[in-house]
Amino acid sequence: DMKAALRDLWLGHIFWVRNVVEGRLGGDPARAQVAEQQVVANAKAIASAIEPFYGKAASGKLFQLLAGHWAAISGYLDGVRAGRKPDQDAAYDRLVRNANEIATFLSDANPHLPATTLRGLLMAHGAHHVEQIRQLHARQYAEEAATWAAMKDHMLVIADALATGIAAQFPERFK
């Protein structure tokens, strides 16, 4: 059940982020605004999923970190839309720092979630967002379809790693 719930939440993340990207790139601010609200709601739901295990403060911290993830992606998207490479680079640097922060936070909370493994998973995830934004902006739809498939598969790996780590740390709750 935990794996299924986390899979759904993480797939929701990439679904709604993609909708923001398409809305902004397509000049549809209403679509982008609704999708962005869903990105935030989804981040709250992901953070809430850890609350029964790590408490309200940890849930709040994860939400803050996920908000930083979204801010970096949003900044990268804005840099692409404006054709400003320095803005893209700065947003990418924020994305990398944020991936490190999330990996450290989760690893510190759970000894079954090695920081190096999480860092690699989160860096690949961020790279998928960047590639997807580039491809949609360039109207490389076939290439983006392949990126989308890889993103979906990768989200399942992240969700499963988190669920497995939580179950290993709290075996009495997963009998």
Secondary structure as GFF3:
##gff-version 3
##sequence-region A 1 175
A	DSSP	alpha_helix	2	25	.	.	.	ID=ss1
A	DSSP	alpha_helix	29	54	.	.	.	ID=ss2
A	DSSP	alpha_helix	56	82	.	.	.	ID=ss3
A	DSSP	alpha_helix	85	109	.	.	.	ID=ss4
A	DSSP	alpha_helix	115	137	.	.	.	ID=ss5
A	DSSP	alpha_helix	141	169	.	.	.	ID=ss6
A	DSSP	three_ten_helix	171	173	.	.	.	ID=ss7
###
